[in-house]
Amino acid sequence: MSTTQVLDPCCGSRMMWFDKHDPRTTFGDQRSETITVTDRTHRADGTRTLVIAPDALMDFRTLPFPEASFWHVAFDPPHLVRAGPKSWLAAKYGKLGADWRDDLRQGFAECFRVLKPNGTLVFKWNETQVKVGEVLALTSEKPLYGQVSGRKGMTHWLVFIKPEGRQQ
C-alpha cells in the first residue's frame, strides 16, 4: 500500500506542480528520460531540457496500487493523437496511441479504482485535437465542477468525487 496521499500517474516533467517533489505525492509515468527540445522562449540557444523522472514507472491503464489507496488523483494524460516524430509537444506531454479511447477508458477506471471513497480526482484535458465531451463519454463518472483555462480556452480542469460505497 502506498504511504502517500496523492497520485499523479502521468506526471511527465511535473509542469503543473508548484512543488515538483511534494512528499505527499507519488509521481508516476510510463517513461523516464531527459529530452532537449526546441523552444525559443527559454534559452539563448533555442532549447529547453525536459526531465521526466517519475518516482515509479507505471502505466495509467494498469496502476500498481491496491483499491482505495489515495485521497487525491491528478489525472493529466497525454492529449495528442496526432504529432510528428520530432514534435516538441509530443516530447513534452506524450502521445496517445491508436486505441486512445480504450486507453482513456481504462485510465479513468484505474484512477477511480485507486481513489478512496469521497476522494477527489482532478482531470486536466486540452482539447486541441479531441473535444473534452468525447473524453468524458469514456467514463460513467460525472464531474462535480470545472474550469476552462489557457490562452485559447481549450484546457479543461474537472473535479470528480468518488461516491461513498462505490466499488470499481
Z-matrix of the N, CA and C atoms (Angstrom, degrees):
N
C 1 1.449
C 2 1.531 1 109.45
N 3 1.314 2 116.09 1 139.92
C 4 1.455 3 120.76 2 -179.36
C 5 1.527 4 110.42 3 -69.14
N 6 1.314 5 116.19 4 146.92
C 7 1.455 6 120.61 5 176.80
C 8 1.526 7 111.52 6 -97.05
N 9 1.325 8 118.36 7 -1.33
C 10 1.458 9 121.09 8 178.35
C 11 1.531 10 109.31 9 -96.83
N 12 1.321 11 115.63 10 164.80
C 13 1.459 12 121.99 11 -177.58
C 14 1.524 13 112.69 12 -98.44
N 15 1.326 14 116.19 13 -19.89
C 16 1.459 15 122.36 14 -170.48
C 17 1.526 16 109.26 15 -124.21
N 18 1.326 17 115.82 16 141.75
C 19 1.456 18 121.98 17 175.91
C 20 1.518 19 109.71 18 -124.77
N 21 1.316 20 115.99 19 131.54
C 22 1.460 21 122.54 20 168.66
C 23 1.531 22 105.65 21 -120.99
N 24 1.337 23 117.97 22 95.33
C 25 1.466 24 120.52 23 -173.96
C 26 1.528 25 115.43 24 -78.83
N 27 1.333 26 117.75 25 -4.94
C 28 1.475 27 122.70 26 179.49
C 29 1.523 28 108.18 27 -134.41
N 30 1.315 29 118.28 28 54.82
C 31 1.463 30 121.88 29 -168.22
C 32 1.523 31 114.74 30 -69.05
N 33 1.328 32 118.12 31 -25.32
C 34 1.464 33 118.87 32 -176.52
C 35 1.515 34 110.17 33 51.74
N 36 1.335 35 117.07 34 -131.29
C 37 1.471 36 120.76 35 179.55
C 38 1.527 37 112.16 36 -91.88
N 39 1.320 38 116.79 37 13.76
C 40 1.477 39 123.62 38 175.01
C 41 1.522 40 112.28 39 62.82
N 42 1.336 41 116.73 40 34.41
C 43 1.462 42 121.17 41 -174.29
C 44 1.521 43 113.96 42 -60.83
N 45 1.330 44 118.91 43 -33.39
C 46 1.464 45 119.32 44 -175.62
C 47 1.532 46 112.92 45 -83.60
N 48 1.312 47 116.96 46 -6.33
C 49 1.464 48 121.24 47 -175.49
C 50 1.521 49 111.57 48 -87.64
N 51 1.347 50 116.02 49 132.65
C 52 1.465 51 120.41 50 173.21
C 53 1.525 52 109.26 51 -70.69
N 54 1.328 53 116.70 52 -45.63
C 55 1.463 54 122.08 53 176.53
C 56 1.522 55 107.33 54 -109.12
N 57 1.308 56 116.43 55 100.86
C 58 1.461 57 121.98 56 -174.88
C 59 1.529 58 112.86 57 -71.12
N 60 1.324 59 117.19 58 -1.06
C 61 1.465 60 122.34 59 178.00
C 62 1.525 61 110.49 60 -130.82
N 63 1.327 62 116.70 61 30.72
C 64 1.464 63 121.54 62 -178.37
C 65 1.529 64 109.71 63 -52.63
N 66 1.327 65 118.18 64 120.57
C 67 1.468 66 120.49 65 -175.08
C 68 1.527 67 114.21 66 -69.27
N 69 1.328 68 117.79 67 -12.89
C 70 1.470 69 120.75 68 177.95
C 71 1.523 70 112.21 69 -81.40
N 72 1.335 71 116.12 70 -7.60
C 73 1.462 72 121.43 71 -168.89
C 74 1.523 73 112.66 72 -114.39
N 75 1.328 74 115.14 73 139.04
C 76 1.460 75 121.69 74 167.48
C 77 1.526 76 106.71 75 -98.63
N 78 1.316 77 115.88 76 116.62
C 79 1.461 78 121.88 77 179.07
C 80 1.522 79 108.36 78 -95.73
N 81 1.324 80 116.60 79 123.23
C 82 1.453 81 121.12 80 179.92
C 83 1.514 82 111.68 81 -126.72
N 84 1.300 83 115.78 82 156.48
C 85 1.462 84 121.80 83 174.61
C 86 1.525 85 106.87 84 -165.25
N 87 1.324 86 116.13 85 161.15
C 88 1.465 87 119.76 86 179.07
C 89 1.523 88 112.01 87 -85.15
N 90 1.321 89 117.04 88 -4.85
C 91 1.460 90 119.98 89 -179.74
C 92 1.522 91 110.20 90 -133.31
N 93 1.306 92 114.68 91 152.71
C 94 1.454 93 123.28 92 174.93
C 95 1.522 94 105.82 93 -136.69
N 96 1.334 95 115.99 94 109.56
C 97 1.457 96 119.22 95 -175.34
C 98 1.520 97 110.99 96 -163.28
N 99 1.314 98 115.35 97 162.61
C 100 1.456 99 122.53 98 173.22
C 101 1.517 100 106.54 99 -116.57
N 102 1.334 101 115.57 100 127.17
C 103 1.463 102 121.58 101 -174.04
C 104 1.520 103 108.46 102 -127.24
N 105 1.327 104 117.36 103 134.00
C 106 1.459 105 121.51 104 172.13
C 107 1.520 106 106.57 105 -103.35
N 108 1.333 107 115.12 106 123.02
C 109 1.462 108 121.01 107 -176.90
C 110 1.523 109 110.06 108 -121.28
N 111 1.322 110 115.44 109 158.09
C 112 1.457 111 121.08 110 175.78
C 113 1.522 112 108.49 111 -75.22
N 114 1.318 113 115.71 112 126.76
C 115 1.464 114 121.57 113 179.89
C 116 1.525 115 106.74 114 -159.36
N 117 1.289 116 116.87 115 91.76
C 118 1.462 117 122.32 116 -172.46
C 119 1.527 118 114.19 117 -62.69
N 120 1.311 119 118.07 118 -12.65
C 121 1.463 120 119.99 119 -176.23
C 122 1.522 121 113.67 120 -87.21
N 123 1.330 122 119.45 121 -4.50
C 124 1.460 123 119.34 122 -173.70
C 125 1.523 124 115.85 123 -109.70
N 126 1.277 125 119.35 124 -49.60
C 127 1.468 126 121.22 125 -176.52
C 128 1.523 127 109.98 126 -123.52
N 129 1.321 128 114.61 127 158.96
C 130 1.469 129 119.93 128 179.28
C 131 1.523 130 111.19 129 -60.25
N 132 1.345 131 117.68 130 -31.51
C 133 1.465 132 119.89 131 -179.13
C 134 1.528 133 112.41 132 -83.97
N 135 1.342 134 116.99 133 2.58
C 136 1.463 135 120.37 134 176.40
C 137 1.512 136 114.69 135 77.79
N 138 1.324 137 118.06 136 25.53
C 139 1.464 138 120.35 137 -179.75
C 140 1.526 139 111.12 138 -127.24
N 141 1.310 140 114.15 139 164.26
C 142 1.458 141 122.48 140 171.85
C 143 1.520 142 106.58 141 -140.59
N 144 1.308 143 116.50 142 140.34
C 145 1.451 144 120.46 143 177.33
C 146 1.520 145 109.15 144 -101.88
N 147 1.317 146 115.23 145 126.15
C 148 1.465 147 121.81 146 176.95
C 149 1.518 148 108.34 147 -104.49
N 150 1.316 149 115.68 148 129.49
C 151 1.450 150 120.65 149 177.49
C 152 1.526 151 107.25 150 -111.71
N 153 1.313 152 115.83 151 115.97
C 154 1.462 153 122.14 152 176.51
C 155 1.521 154 105.58 153 -108.13
N 156 1.331 155 114.34 154 103.17
C 157 1.468 156 120.92 155 -173.51
C 158 1.530 157 109.17 156 -134.86
N 159 1.330 158 116.90 157 78.22
C 160 1.462 159 119.00 158 -179.20
C 161 1.530 160 111.91 159 -69.61
N 162 1.328 161 115.47 160 157.66
C 163 1.469 162 120.33 161 171.99
C 164 1.514 163 110.13 162 -65.28
N 165 1.330 164 115.66 163 -33.03
C 166 1.466 165 121.29 164 -178.98
C 167 1.525 166 109.13 165 -146.84
N 168 1.338 167 115.86 166 139.19
C 169 1.462 168 119.85 167 172.87
C 170 1.517 169 107.64 168 -75.90
N 171 1.334 170 116.36 169 131.20
C 172 1.465 171 120.27 170 179.89
C 173 1.519 172 110.25 171 -157.56
N 174 1.303 173 114.13 172 157.70
C 175 1.458 174 123.39 173 176.91
C 176 1.525 175 106.67 174 -107.96
N 177 1.328 176 117.48 175 122.25
C 178 1.459 177 119.88 176 -176.44
C 179 1.525 178 113.30 177 -62.39
N 180 1.320 179 117.29 178 -12.95
C 181 1.473 180 120.74 179 178.66
C 182 1.527 181 112.23 180 -82.42
N 183 1.322 182 117.33 181 -20.35
C 184 1.473 183 122.56 182 179.76
C 185 1.524 184 108.40 183 -142.41
N 186 1.305 185 117.20 184 78.76
C 187 1.459 186 121.83 185 -175.39
C 188 1.527 187 110.92 186 -71.56
N 189 1.339 188 116.93 187 139.00
C 190 1.469 189 121.61 188 -174.90
C 191 1.533 190 113.79 189 -87.56
N 192 1.332 191 116.92 190 41.11
C 193 1.461 192 120.64 191 -177.97
C 194 1.525 193 109.86 192 -128.86
N 195 1.327 194 116.70 193 151.86
C 196 1.459 195 119.65 194 176.01
C 197 1.531 196 110.96 195 -68.13
N 198 1.312 197 115.20 196 162.39
C 199 1.454 198 121.96 197 176.07
C 200 1.528 199 110.01 198 -56.67
N 201 1.327 200 116.53 199 144.19
C 202 1.470 201 123.58 200 174.97
C 203 1.530 202 112.63 201 58.23
N 204 1.324 203 117.56 202 48.24
C 205 1.463 204 122.57 203 -178.75
C 206 1.534 205 114.36 204 -92.65
N 207 1.332 206 118.57 205 -24.36
C 208 1.459 207 121.31 206 -170.75
C 209 1.530 208 111.91 207 -129.05
N 210 1.331 209 114.80 208 147.37
C 211 1.466 210 120.94 209 174.96
C 212 1.523 211 111.65 210 -83.11
N 213 1.321 212 116.14 211 -23.72
C 214 1.459 213 119.22 212 -175.05
C 215 1.528 214 109.03 213 -145.84
N 216 1.339 215 116.29 214 135.35
C 217 1.462 216 121.96 215 175.24
C 218 1.522 217 107.91 216 -125.39
N 219 1.328 218 116.39 217 130.10
C 220 1.462 219 123.10 218 173.97
C 221 1.528 220 106.32 219 -103.78
N 222 1.327 221 116.69 220 107.50
C 223 1.466 222 121.88 221 -175.01
C 224 1.526 223 109.00 222 -107.93
N 225 1.323 224 115.76 223 103.13
C 226 1.463 225 123.57 224 -179.56
C 227 1.526 226 107.93 225 -127.25
N 228 1.351 227 116.28 226 73.05
C 229 1.466 228 119.09 227 -176.47
C 230 1.525 229 111.34 228 -73.42
N 231 1.331 230 116.60 229 165.02
C 232 1.469 231 118.58 230 172.22
C 233 1.521 232 109.66 231 -54.10
N 234 1.319 233 116.13 232 145.28
C 235 1.460 234 120.06 233 -179.07
C 236 1.522 235 113.44 234 -120.88
N 237 1.314 236 117.01 235 1.56
C 238 1.463 237 120.34 236 178.74
C 239 1.530 238 110.35 237 -93.11
N 240 1.310 239 116.54 238 134.15
C 241 1.464 240 120.85 239 172.76
C 242 1.531 241 110.11 240 -110.15
N 243 1.335 242 115.97 241 -19.04
C 244 1.455 243 121.52 242 177.97
C 245 1.530 244 108.22 243 -127.18
N 246 1.309 245 116.15 244 123.30
C 247 1.466 246 121.31 245 176.15
C 248 1.519 247 108.05 246 -163.45
N 249 1.302 248 115.75 247 142.47
C 250 1.458 249 120.59 248 -179.84
C 251 1.515 250 112.37 249 -72.91
N 252 1.334 251 116.45 250 167.61
C 253 1.465 252 120.99 251 -177.31
C 254 1.528 253 113.82 252 -64.45
N 255 1.343 254 118.16 253 -21.13
C 256 1.461 255 121.41 254 178.97
C 257 1.531 256 112.06 255 -111.33
N 258 1.303 257 116.75 256 18.10
C 259 1.456 258 121.64 257 -177.86
C 260 1.528 259 111.13 258 -65.26
N 261 1.338 260 116.60 259 124.67
C 262 1.458 261 118.97 260 177.73
C 263 1.519 262 110.97 261 -72.58
N 264 1.338 263 117.78 262 -29.08
C 265 1.468 264 119.72 263 175.94
C 266 1.523 265 111.14 264 -65.36
N 267 1.328 266 116.66 265 -40.88
C 268 1.470 267 120.15 266 177.76
C 269 1.526 268 110.21 267 -66.39
N 270 1.334 269 117.13 268 -38.90
C 271 1.470 270 119.98 269 177.52
C 272 1.521 271 110.37 270 -64.53
N 273 1.311 272 116.14 271 -39.21
C 274 1.462 273 122.14 272 -176.44
C 275 1.524 274 112.37 273 -73.37
N 276 1.326 275 116.79 274 -45.60
C 277 1.459 276 121.18 275 -172.09
C 278 1.524 277 114.89 276 -109.43
N 279 1.311 278 117.83 277 -13.90
C 280 1.458 279 120.48 278 -172.72
C 281 1.520 280 110.20 279 87.62
N 282 1.311 281 115.69 280 173.36
C 283 1.465 282 121.06 281 -177.08
C 284 1.523 283 108.67 282 -138.51
N 285 1.330 284 115.79 283 139.50
C 286 1.459 285 120.67 284 177.07
C 287 1.520 286 110.10 285 -77.15
N 288 1.303 287 116.17 286 153.71
C 289 1.458 288 121.42 287 178.70
C 290 1.520 289 112.08 288 -87.01
N 291 1.317 290 115.76 289 -176.95
C 292 1.465 291 122.08 290 -178.91
C 293 1.525 292 112.00 291 -62.04
N 294 1.333 293 117.51 292 -29.62
C 295 1.476 294 122.31 293 179.80
C 296 1.523 295 111.10 294 -96.59
N 297 1.332 296 117.93 295 38.70
C 298 1.455 297 122.00 296 -172.43
C 299 1.521 298 113.26 297 -58.06
N 300 1.322 299 118.18 298 -33.84
C 301 1.474 300 119.32 299 179.21
C 302 1.527 301 110.71 300 -63.69
N 303 1.334 302 116.82 301 -46.67
C 304 1.469 303 120.36 302 177.26
C 305 1.528 304 110.53 303 -64.34
N 306 1.324 305 116.90 304 -40.25
C 307 1.462 306 120.81 305 179.60
C 308 1.527 307 110.84 306 -60.55
N 309 1.334 308 117.39 307 -48.10
C 310 1.462 309 120.45 308 -179.36
C 311 1.525 310 111.55 309 -68.88
N 312 1.314 311 117.54 310 -36.27
C 313 1.476 312 121.18 311 175.97
C 314 1.536 313 109.60 312 -59.06
N 315 1.327 314 115.87 313 -47.43
C 316 1.468 315 120.85 314 178.21
C 317 1.530 316 110.69 315 -65.54
N 318 1.328 317 117.34 316 -38.28
C 319 1.462 318 121.32 317 179.20
C 320 1.513 319 112.26 318 -61.92
N 321 1.323 320 116.56 319 -46.56
C 322 1.468 321 119.64 320 176.24
C 323 1.528 322 110.52 321 -59.83
N 324 1.325 323 116.88 322 -46.82
C 325 1.470 324 120.66 323 -178.86
C 326 1.528 325 110.64 324 -59.44
N 327 1.322 326 117.15 325 -42.78
C 328 1.459 327 120.77 326 -179.95
C 329 1.524 328 111.90 327 -67.84
N 330 1.314 329 116.94 328 -42.20
C 331 1.470 330 119.71 329 179.06
C 332 1.528 331 110.74 330 -61.94
N 333 1.327 332 117.17 331 -41.54
C 334 1.471 333 119.67 332 177.69
C 335 1.528 334 110.97 333 -71.24
N 336 1.312 335 118.28 334 -31.90
C 337 1.464 336 121.05 335 179.10
C 338 1.530 337 110.71 336 -63.11
N 339 1.330 338 117.48 337 -44.11
C 340 1.466 339 120.39 338 -176.85
C 341 1.530 340 112.90 339 -83.67
N 342 1.323 341 117.22 340 -5.42
C 343 1.459 342 122.09 341 178.74
C 344 1.526 343 110.17 342 -83.04
N 345 1.328 344 116.75 343 136.23
C 346 1.461 345 121.54 344 176.68
C 347 1.530 346 109.45 345 -71.05
N 348 1.325 347 118.31 346 153.19
C 349 1.469 348 120.27 347 172.93
C 350 1.537 349 109.97 348 -55.31
N 351 1.298 350 116.57 349 136.95
C 352 1.466 351 125.35 350 -175.50
C 353 1.532 352 112.54 351 70.89
N 354 1.321 353 117.52 352 7.15
C 355 1.457 354 121.21 353 174.79
C 356 1.520 355 110.04 354 -77.69
N 357 1.321 356 115.71 355 163.63
C 358 1.459 357 120.62 356 -177.87
C 359 1.525 358 111.80 357 -111.65
N 360 1.307 359 114.05 358 144.06
C 361 1.461 360 122.00 359 172.73
C 362 1.523 361 106.85 360 -120.07
N 363 1.315 362 116.40 361 125.25
C 364 1.460 363 121.06 362 173.20
C 365 1.521 364 106.33 363 -105.26
N 366 1.327 365 114.95 364 123.55
C 367 1.459 366 122.02 365 -178.48
C 368 1.521 367 108.38 366 -111.22
N 369 1.323 368 115.96 367 128.41
C 370 1.468 369 121.41 368 178.33
C 371 1.519 370 108.18 369 -115.32
N 372 1.331 371 116.12 370 131.28
C 373 1.457 372 120.64 371 -178.99
C 374 1.516 373 110.74 372 -144.10
N 375 1.328 374 116.91 373 131.81
C 376 1.454 375 122.15 374 172.69
C 377 1.523 376 107.38 375 -103.74
N 378 1.328 377 116.20 376 124.23
C 379 1.462 378 119.81 377 -173.80
C 380 1.522 379 114.01 378 -97.23
N 381 1.318 380 117.42 379 36.41
C 382 1.460 381 121.28 380 175.57
C 383 1.527 382 111.50 381 -58.95
N 384 1.330 383 117.50 382 -41.24
C 385 1.466 384 120.92 383 -177.85
C 386 1.527 385 113.53 384 -113.34
N 387 1.317 386 118.05 385 -29.01
C 388 1.467 387 122.13 386 -178.77
C 389 1.522 388 108.00 387 -130.76
N 390 1.310 389 117.49 388 126.35
C 391 1.466 390 122.64 389 -179.36
C 392 1.526 391 110.73 390 -67.04
N 393 1.324 392 115.63 391 144.22
C 394 1.459 393 121.01 392 -178.15
C 395 1.535 394 111.25 393 -59.81
N 396 1.320 395 118.02 394 -32.56
C 397 1.468 396 121.09 395 178.47
C 398 1.525 397 112.19 396 -62.21
N 399 1.335 398 117.06 397 -36.16
C 400 1.467 399 120.59 398 177.28
C 401 1.523 400 110.93 399 -65.45
N 402 1.326 401 115.82 400 -35.60
C 403 1.464 402 120.53 401 -179.14
C 404 1.530 403 110.42 402 -74.95
N 405 1.328 404 117.12 403 -43.18
C 406 1.469 405 120.02 404 -179.83
C 407 1.526 406 112.03 405 -64.44
N 408 1.318 407 116.86 406 -24.66
C 409 1.468 408 120.49 407 176.73
C 410 1.532 409 111.53 408 -67.77
N 411 1.331 410 117.71 409 -11.04
C 412 1.467 411 121.98 410 -177.28
C 413 1.531 412 112.61 411 -88.63
N 414 1.331 413 117.85 412 -2.67
C 415 1.458 414 121.80 413 176.52
C 416 1.526 415 109.29 414 -133.24
N 417 1.320 416 115.79 415 147.66
C 418 1.467 417 119.63 416 176.90
C 419 1.528 418 110.95 417 -84.14
N 420 1.331 419 117.35 418 -10.75
C 421 1.465 420 121.29 419 179.06
C 422 1.530 421 109.36 420 -73.28
N 423 1.322 422 115.51 421 146.12
C 424 1.468 423 121.14 422 -179.14
C 425 1.529 424 109.25 423 -113.59
N 426 1.341 425 117.03 424 134.62
C 427 1.460 426 118.73 425 178.49
C 428 1.528 427 111.62 426 -67.94
N 429 1.315 428 114.97 427 148.13
C 430 1.459 429 121.63 428 177.04
C 431 1.530 430 110.36 429 -79.11
N 432 1.325 431 116.25 430 -44.64
C 433 1.459 432 121.77 431 176.83
C 434 1.524 433 108.52 432 -161.35
N 435 1.337 434 116.01 433 174.07
C 436 1.452 435 119.50 434 -179.60
C 437 1.509 436 111.86 435 -165.20
N 438 1.327 437 114.35 436 178.36
C 439 1.452 438 121.54 437 -178.61
C 440 1.522 439 108.50 438 -148.50
N 441 1.322 440 115.22 439 142.64
C 442 1.458 441 121.16 440 175.25
C 443 1.526 442 107.16 441 -101.28
N 444 1.339 443 116.43 442 138.00
C 445 1.461 444 119.85 443 -179.65
C 446 1.519 445 110.63 444 -142.16
N 447 1.310 446 115.25 445 -177.51
C 448 1.460 447 121.13 446 179.18
C 449 1.509 448 111.45 447 96.15
N 450 1.321 449 115.24 448 160.15
C 451 1.473 450 120.78 449 -178.25
C 452 1.520 451 112.82 450 -56.77
N 453 1.309 452 116.33 451 -38.32
C 454 1.465 453 119.98 452 -177.35
C 455 1.527 454 112.12 453 -104.31
N 456 1.324 455 117.18 454 7.47
C 457 1.456 456 120.98 455 178.24
C 458 1.516 457 113.10 456 65.47
N 459 1.334 458 116.97 457 37.57
C 460 1.462 459 119.79 458 -176.08
C 461 1.521 460 113.64 459 -111.02
N 462 1.335 461 117.28 460 -3.41
C 463 1.459 462 120.37 461 178.73
C 464 1.516 463 108.84 462 -99.94
N 465 1.318 464 115.46 463 125.95
C 466 1.460 465 122.08 464 -178.65
C 467 1.521 466 109.94 465 -110.47
N 468 1.327 467 115.38 466 134.01
C 469 1.460 468 122.92 467 173.77
C 470 1.519 469 105.62 468 -114.83
N 471 1.323 470 117.03 469 119.82
C 472 1.462 471 121.70 470 -177.34
C 473 1.519 472 109.53 471 -125.00
N 474 1.320 473 116.46 472 140.04
C 475 1.460 474 122.32 473 -178.31
C 476 1.522 475 109.70 474 -115.43
N 477 1.321 476 115.20 475 130.61
C 478 1.456 477 123.63 476 177.71
C 479 1.527 478 108.58 477 -119.30
N 480 1.317 479 117.72 478 152.23
C 481 1.456 480 122.99 479 169.62
C 482 1.516 481 107.01 480 -122.30
N 483 1.331 482 115.93 481 130.38
C 484 1.468 483 120.04 482 177.91
C 485 1.530 484 107.91 483 -75.40
N 486 1.337 485 116.91 484 121.85
C 487 1.457 486 119.45 485 -178.90
C 488 1.526 487 112.97 486 -62.38
N 489 1.304 488 116.10 487 147.89
C 490 1.462 489 123.13 488 175.17
C 491 1.517 490 109.20 489 -59.33
N 492 1.325 491 116.62 490 137.13
C 493 1.465 492 120.97 491 176.01
C 494 1.516 493 115.40 492 77.62
N 495 1.322 494 118.32 493 2.36
C 496 1.463 495 121.44 494 -179.39
C 497 1.513 496 109.40 495 -80.29
N 498 1.296 497 117.17 496 123.81
C 499 1.459 498 121.71 497 175.04
C 500 1.525 499 107.10 498 -101.63
N 501 1.309 500 116.35 499 142.51
C 502 1.469 501 120.50 500 -179.43
C 503 1.502 502 110.37 501 -98.50
